[in-house]
Amino acid sequence: MIQERLIKLREAMKQADIDCYIIPTCDFHNSEYVSEFFCVRKYFSGFTGSAGTLVMWADEAALFTDGRYFIQAAAQLSGSRITLMKMGEPGVPKLKEYVEKNFKEGQNIGFDGRVMTASDGMEYEKIARKKGGHVIYDRDLAEAVWTDRPTLPATKVYLLEERYSGESTADKLKRLREKMEQEQADMHILTTLDDIAWLFNLRADDVECCPVLLAYALITQTEVYLFANAESFGETELAYLAENRIDLKPYDSFYGHVADYCKNDANAKILLCEKRINYRLKKEIGEQVTLLDRPNPTTLMKAIKNDTEQENLRKSHLMDAVAVTKFMYWLKKNVGKVPMTEISVDEELEKWRRKNASFIEPSFHTISAYGANGAIVHYSAAPDSCTDIAAKGMLMIDSGGHYYEGTTDITRTFILGEITDQMKQDYTLVARAWIRLMNTRFLYGCTGANLDLAAREVFWEKGLDYKHGTGHGVGYLLNVHEDPNSFRYKVSDMTENWVFEEGMVTTDEPGIYIEGSHGVRIENELLCRKGEENEYGQFMYFENLTYVPIDLDGIDPSAMEQKEIGLLNHYHQDVYEKLEPYFEGEELVWLKEATREIKN
């Protein structure tokens, strides 16, 4: 089937005079996760991971993806004649280096300019021009091949009340306009869905597991335009837009509106982030206006959770902890006694979350990985190929929930029976890294590159590593992966090395992945807080938000430092105190044992 699709795609390329066609994993808004309409790379390659770029030529094809997906991509590309390019590995060229090396004189590069970032599109344009070719960016070749393609989503929009958001849209717009004034900007163009949802206190379900609406926004000092599907708005939401003087325009009219504005005011100064807008928008703006290329001001604003959001997050994480811990009790009690698969335990966990009235939906597709599947960082179980679970080995579940009170993201690796000594050593190593970062104190001014070492050091001491960041920012009832804060020792040219601010929420999730054997990951969410201030400066620390037991059946205390044992015992004491009111009978007895004190 994949081969047939690639043949048809190459025919469409030939008709469009395109020699190299590039298909990123993206929508019109540079989103990390996309709706089915935008899953073009998946349709043509068969690779289902959330990140990757397919490059098509007349006689070859290559898929670029990162270390999270090497194992998965190798399996899914098997037999497709698509070459897997393992990004970051020795001898593997970078994506644009590969395109330039294989590009011949007079050839043309093609892509859908709406799903290509402006910065990437400009680099491809340079490559084409060097060799006498040009870029063709107004063709979505999937339209000619993907005959049963899903339609663009248009789900119902709803308001996020101020008791949850903690700040009105009017106040957010005021803060944004103050920033625009500082930059001397006449207009701000905003295309990122989470920024728009946050700014207008609106939510929808246009992207699965990301409660956002497909929309663009233009903001001046006196006007606000929101480009979205009007049918998605009810009377209450339309009245809310009118109250805030937000002019609702058709979604498809955005590019024309921008082009007209730029044509009519050649002296305009437009604030935008070129890394976040698409190439078509860049071309519509043209060169006559002045671009102020800056990070979107809303990126930092929404990353710093206000007091209301912080208090709500404590509530949502307690709700989630009760659900996940009760699931843990159920799992440990019933494994080996009732039939279980990777998918059925995922469904069971969601049932526990849905017992809470504030739960809306999962915050991402759950990773439920048993045994050797745990070595696949972003493993996805399929109904026709999921693994049965037995009373032995380990089960890793990375999951989360969207609640009105905020978004959760938690990973626990459960010990289901007998495990090898190596598995126990690996489990203990991950727990050591996790507990160290959680309890790190640092001076204000540190970035994720500084703080990542707190977790990764114990791995490097043993000549080990994991091929992903140690943590990412988390939105408030928004994207579970949120810029700009993260823990990662590598700073790429596509990310900013932001200082950690009070109010930022970041995950702490080291892991180890042994191909063909097992995987271990442990994850909590951390809230950055201010500590004492003295002659050395402002000290910072992390408030833990996640209170679910670490499976002590996987811990070897003799492989831990005494301080680490003390920190783990203290964490479990807090877990017990938080959860004890919600447990009784056998469950409570089990909880006491699950949070017991361990000794070296």
N, C-alpha and C positions, 0 to 999 in steps of 0.2 A: 504493500500500500504506500509506504513512504517513497519507494522508488518511482511509483506512478506519479505521485504528487511532484516529485523533483523534476521529472520529465516535462510535466505540464508547466512548471515554474520556469524552466529553461526555455520553453517555447515562448512564454510570455516575455521573458527577458529579451529574446531575439527580436520579437515584434516591436519592443520598445527601444531597441538599439542600446540595450544595457549589457555590458560585458561582466560587470561585477555587481551583484545585488546583495545588500547588507540588511539583515533582519535582526534588530536588537530585541531585547525583552522589555518592552516599554509600551505606554499608552501616549495619548496626546499631552500628558501632564508630567511625564518623567516619573511616574509612580513606580515603586518597588514591586508591588503586587498589582496585577491587572485583571480586568474582567475577561470573560471568554472571548469577546469580540476581538481582543488584542492579542490572543495567544497564537500569533502567526508563526513564531519560531517553533513552538511546540507542534503545530499542525504539520509543518514541513520536515521537521527533524525526528519527531517522536520523543525527544528529550523533554521531560516534564518538570525539571528543576526550575526554581524561581529566578535564576540568573544565568544568562548565556547569550551569545551572539552567533548567528549562523551567517557564514559568508559563502555565497554561491558564485561559481564560475561556470563556463560552458562545459568544462571537463573535470571539475573537481568541486568539493565542498568541504568546509571545515567548521567545526563548532568550538568556540572558545568559552570556557567556564572555569570557575575557581575551585580551590581545594575542597570545598564543602561537597562538591558534586562529582569528583573524579570517578568514584566507584559506580555511582548511579548512572552517570553519563556513558561510561564504558559499556555497561550492560544494555542500556536503552538504544545506543547507536549501533550495536552489533548487527552486522548484515546490511546496514544502510548505505555503506560506502562513503559515509561522512567521517572525516578524520577528526578525532578528539584532540584539541589543543589545550593542554593542561597549563593554565595561566600561572605564571610565577615559578614554574619548574625550570631547571637548567636546560638550556638548549631550545626552549620554546619561545619563539618571537612574540613580541607584543602584537596585539590585534592590528594596529595601524601599520606597524613594521611589516607584518605579513602581507597586508593589502598592497603596500607600496612595492615590496619586493616582487610580487607576482603581477603587478600592473604593467601592461605593455603600452607602447607609444600609440596615441590616438584612441585608446579605449575610453569608455564612459563608466562612471560609478553611479549606481542607482540606489535609492532608498526612499521610503515614505518620509518626507521631511517633517511630518507631524509627530513621528515617533523617534526621531533622532535629535539628540540634544544639539543646541546651537554650537557649542564648542566642538563637539565631535564632527558635526557637519562641516564646519569651517576647515577642519584639518583634512577631511576627505576632499574637500574642494581644492585645497592646496596640492594634494597628491595628484589629482586629475589634471590640474593646470600645468604642473611640472612636465607632464608627458603629452601635452597637446590635447587632452581630453576635457570633458566637463562633467558636472554633476547633474543628474536628472532626479529631482526630488518631489515631483508632483504625481508620482505613480505608486499606487498601492496595488502591487501585482497580485496580491491575494484575492482581490475582487474577481479576477478572471478565472481563478482556479478553485477557490473555496466556495463552492456553490451553496452549501448549507450552513454558511457562517452565521453565528448568532447575531442578533441585533444589538445596537448600543443600549446599555441599561438605562432605565429611567425610573428609579424607585421613589417611593414617597419620602418627601423631606419633612423633618420634624425639628422643633426648636429644642435646644439644650438649655433648660431653665437656669437662671442665675444662681440658684441654690446649689447647682452642680458646677457651673462654669466659674463662678466667683467674680465675674466681671462682665459688664454689659457691652454690647457691640458698640454703642456710642463711645464708651470710654476707650475701647480698643482702637477705634478709628481715630480718636483724639491722639492717642499715643503714637499711632502710625504716622499721622500727619505732622506731628512734632518732629519725628525722625526725617520725614520727607523735607521739611523746612530746613533742618540742619544740613541736609545734602543738597539744598537748593533745587529740589526736583519739582517739576510741574505735574508729572504723572508717575504713578507706580503701577507696573503691570505685574499681576500675580496669577500664576497658572498652576501652582502646586495645590493639590486637592486638600491636603491636611491643613495647609496654611489658610485656605479659603474657609474651610469648615470651622476652624478655630476662630478666625476673625469675625465671622458672622454668627457664631453660636448656632450653626445649623449642622444637622447630621442626616445621613441617608444610608443606603446600602448598595450603592452603585458599583462598589468593588467588594467582592466577597471577603468577609472578615475585617474590612476596613470601613467604618461607618462614615463614608464621605459621599458627596455628590459630584457628578461630572460638571465642572463649572470653570469659568475664567472670571477674573475681576480686574477692573480698571478704577483707580482711585486718584482723584485730584483733591485740591484743597476745598473744593465746593461741591464736587459730584462723586457719586459712587455708582458704577455699573456692574451688575452681576449677570453673566451670560450663562444661562442654564435652561433646562427644559421646563417651561411654565406649567406643563401638566403635572409635574411632580409636586407642585405647591398647592396646599389647601388654603381655605379662606383665612385661617389663623396666621399662617406663614406669610401670605400676601399682605395682610394687614401689618404684620411685623416689619416687612420690608419697607412698606410705605411710611410707617412710623419713624424708621431710621433713615429715610430719604435715600433708599437704595433702589435704583432703577433697574428692573428686571428686563433683560434683552434675550432674544433667541440664542441658543448655544452656538449655532452655526454662523451667526453674524459677527462673531468676535474678530476674525482676521480682517474683515472689511472695515470694521469700526477702527481698528488700530491703523490700518493703511490710510484711511481718511484723515484721522487725527494727525498723523505724521506729515501728510501732504499739505494740510491746511496750516500747520505751525512748524515751519522748518527750524525755528529757534528753540523748540521745546527741549527740555531736559527730562529724560525718562529714566527712572530708577527701576532696575531689574537685576536678576541674577542670571548671567548667561549660562551658567552650569545647569540651571533649572528650567530654562525655556527651550522650546524646540526650534529646529532649524528653519522651518517654514515661517515661524513668527519673526525670527531674525531677518529673513528676506523681506517680509512684509513691512517691517520697520524701515528698512533701507539704511542709507548712510547720511541722509540729510539732517537728521536730528542728533542730539548729543546723548549718548548712552552713559548712564552712571552704573557701571557694573559692580554691584555690591551684593553680599548675602541678603536675602529677603529679611527685613527687620522683624517680621513675624516669626522667623525661625527661632531666634533667641527668645523672643517674648513668650511663645508657647512652651518652650523647653523649661522655662523657670516657672514652676507651678506655684500659684498663689496660695494663700493660707486656706481658703475654702477647698481648693483642689487637694491640697496636702491632707487635710482632715478627712475628706471623702476617700482618698486613696488608702488611708489606714483602715477605713471601714470596708472597702472593697476587698482588700487583701485579707482581712479577717474572715469575710464571707468565703472567699476562695480557699483559705487555709482549712476551714471546717470541711468544705466539700472534698478537697484533695486528701485530707487526712482520713476522713471516713471511707473514702475510696481505698486508701492504702490498707486500712483495717480489713475491708471486704476482700481485697486482693490477696493479702497474706493468709487470710482465714480459708479462702475457697480455692486457691490454686491447687491443681491436682485432683480436686474433688468435683468440680463442675467444668464442662468444656469451655475453653477460652481461646480466642485468637487475638492477634494484634488489633484488629478492628473492633471486636466485641468489647475489649477492655476500654478502648477509646470511647465507645458508645456508653459504657457503664459510667465512666468518669463524667461525661457530659450530663448524664441523668442526675448525678449528685449536684452538679452546678445549677441545673435548672430547677432544683428545689427552692432556690432563692428567687424571690420576685424581682429583684433588681438585675438579674442576669439577662443579657440581651442575646449574645451569640458568642461563639469562640473567637478569640482575638487573632487566630491564625489556624491553619490546618494542623491538627495534632500530629506530632511525630511519635508513633507508638512502635518501638523497635525492639524485638526480642532476639537475644543471642547474638549471632554474627551480624544481624541487621543493624545492631546498635553502632557498628563501625561506620555506617553510612551517615554522615553528619546530618543531612536533611532527608532522611529516609521517608518514603511515603508508602504505606501499605495499600495494596489494591485488593478489592474483593475476591478476585480470582487467583490471587497469589500470596495472600497474607499467611503468616506462619502461625501454627498452633503453639500454644503456650503450655509448658509443663512445669512441674514442681522442681525445677533445677535451673541454674544459670541466672541471668540478669535480664530485666526488662527496663528499658529507658523510655520514659514518657516526658516529652516536652510539649506543654500545653498552656493555655491561658484563656481568659474570659474578658469580654467587654461587659461592664456593669455601668449603670448610670453614675456610680461613684468612681469610675475609673477603669483602667485596663491592667490586667495581670498577665504575667509571663513567668512560668515556673517549670523547672526540669527536676525530676527525681529519678534516680536509678534504683530499682527495687531488687532485692535479693530474694529469689523464689525457692531456693533450696541449695544444694551443694554447688560450690564454686571452687575454682582452682586457687592455689596460693597466689599465682600471678594476677588473677582477677582481683583478689583481695588487696594486693599491693597497689594495683592501678586505682582501685576505688579509693583507697586511703590517700593516695597521692592527690587525686582530684579534690577530695574533701579538705586536704591541707591547703591547697591553692585557694579554694573557695573561701575558707574561713579567714585566711590571711588578708585577702583583699577587703572583705567585709569590715574588718577591724582596723583598717589602715587610717592613720591620722596624718594630715599633711598641711603644709602652708598654702594659703590662697595663692593662686598663680599656676598651680599644677594642671597639666593636661592629661588626657587619656594615655598619651605615650609615656608620661612619667609614671602613672599609676598602674599601668598594665604589668609592670615588673613585679608588683607585690604578689600577684598570683603566679606569673609564669616562671619566677625564679626557681621554685622547687622542681619544675620540669627541666629547666636548663641545667641545673646541678647534676641531673642524671642523664644528660644528653638527649632529652625528649622535648617534644613540642606538640602543639595542636594548630591546625591550619585554619584558624578563624580568630576573630577578635575575642577578647575576654568578656566584652559586654557592649550593649547598645542602649541608646536612649529609648524611652517608652513614652508614647503620647497619652493624653488623657481622653479616653473614649475616642481615640484616633488610631493612627498607624502604630502597630506594636514596635516597629523599628522607626525611631524618630531621630532626626538630626537635631543639634550638632554634636552632642556629647557621646563619647564612646570610650571603651578601654581597648586600645590596640597599639602595639609597639611600632607598627609600620604606619607612616603617614603618607598617603598617596597624594598625587596632584589633583585628585577628584574630591578630597576631603579637606576640611579646615581643622587645624589643631586647636580646638577651642579650650579655654580655661573652664574648669569646673566652677559653677556658680551655685549658691544656696538655692534649693528648690528643684534642681535637676534630678530626674529619676533615671537610673542606669542599671542594667542587669549585670550580675556577677556570675559568669557561667564558663569556667574552665572545663576541659574534657580531655579524654584520651580515647583513641580509636585504633583498635588492633584488627586489621582486615582479616576476615575469615574466622574471627573468634568472638570479639565482644567490643562494646563501647560503653563508656561511663561519662555522664555529664551531670553536674549539679548546678542549679541556678536559682538565685533569689533576685528580687529587685531592691535597690538601695536608693535612699533619698539623701541627697547631699545637704549637709547642715553646717552652720557656723559653730565653732567651738570657742575656746578662750582667745582673747586678743591680748598680746603683751608686747614687750620691746622687740620681739622677733617677727611680729606681724600677726595676721589673722589666721588662726588654725582652723581647719575644717575636719569633718568626720562624716561617716555614713550612718544614717539611721536605717536599720533593717526593716523592710516592709513585709517580708514573706515569712510565715511561721508554720512550717510543715516539717515533721521529723526527717532527719537524715537516717537512712536505714543502717542501723548500727551493726547488723549482721554482716556488713561488708567492710567494717573498720578493723584494722589491726592497730591497736593502741601502741604496740611496741615500735611501730614505724613512724610514730608522731613525736614531735617535741612536746615537752610538758606544757608549755604555754598554749600550744594548739589544742591539747586535750582540755585545758581549762576553758578556752574560748568555746569549744564545742559543747562542753557541759553547761556553760552559761547560756548558750543559745537554746539548748534543749530545756533548760529550766524556764526560759521565757516562753517557749512553745507550749509547755505544759500549762503555765499560768494563763496564757491567752485562750487556750482551747478547752481547758477543764470544765468551764461552765456549759459547754455544748455537748459533753459526753457523759454517759452514765452506764452503770452495769458493767458488762464484759468489755464494752468499748473503752470505758474509762480505765479499767484494769490494764488493758492492752496499751493505752496511751501512756500510762505511767511507766510501763516496761520499755516502750519505744523511745522514751525520753530519759532513760536511766543514766546515771552518772557512770562514766567509764574511767578506768585507771590504767596507767602504764605498767 
